[in-house]
């Protein structure tokens, strides 16, 4: 059993990367947020805690490795893929926000946030909450420091964003709530323009028939 790998990042795309360890290239699947963290840190060398999973499809089994920044992320992932219909590849795609935010959304019954995860529709979001609510409290404390914006920059963007929204006739409380949601939905906002674009994207997301605001209408997982 491979517990972790330390090596050179050779290549990476979407949820897959190649890690070279002692001349051997390992294909490792990673959640979207893990890939984003590696890119933001500009890593040439990485240590990934791994989960070995035997993927079975059409009478064929294939072993795959899934990588994480730490052991706590790995434990959260193991819980998530226990939910009926949530496989490891689709879970990697869905985990596009920091683990701590997703864990809190589960305990807070936040359907809007869960539905905004790639491939997660209302039915799957409800299933995740039903099966994991009350079991993920410890994961609220996962340290996602590598994903946070510099506090001074974020504060400046928030202040300018409030001014813009006030000029557009929004109430101050509405402006602050929209900005809060925008930063939750995107960890890479670095300017007021990017903030406004994210707020706009959220406001034009079509509503599902049951009234749940979801970025993905179809059920991906």
C-alpha positions, 0 to 999 in steps of 0.5 A: 500500500502506498501511503504517500509519494514525494517527487517531481511534478512532470505534467498535470491537466484537470484532475490528473498529474504525473509525479516522478519518483526515483525515475518512475512516473506515477499517474495520480488523480487529484481533486480540483482544489488540490490541483489548484493549490499546487498551481498556486504554490508553483510547486515543482516538487510535491508530497501527496498523501495517496489513496489506492482505489480499485475502480471496477467497470464493465467487468474490468478492474483498474487500480488508481491513485488519488492524491491529497495535500494531507491525511485529513483531506484523504479522510474526508474524501473517503467519507464522500465516496461512501455516498451512493452514486459518488465515485472517486473520479467524479468526487475529484471533479466535484471537490472544487472548493476548499474541503473545510467549506464543503464540510461546513456546507454539508452540516449547514444544509447549504444546498446552494453551495453543494449544487454549485459543485461541478456535476452535483445536482439537487438530488445528489446534494440532498443525498450527501447531506442526508448521509454525511451531515453530523459526521464531518464537523471535524473537517471544518478545521482543515487548514486551507491557508494555501488557498486564501488571498492575502488579507489586505488584498481581499479586504481592499477588493471587498471594500471596492466591491461594496462601493460598486454595488451601492452605486448599482442601487443594492443595499449594503447588506445585500452587497456584503452577502453577494461578495461573501458568496462570491469569495466562497465560490471562487478562491482565485479572485484577485481584482474588483473586476473578477469579483463583479464577474463572479457575482454576475455569474451567480446571479444569472445561474438558471434555477432548477424546477424545484427552485434550487439554484444550481450551476449544473442542472443535470445529475453528474454524480 
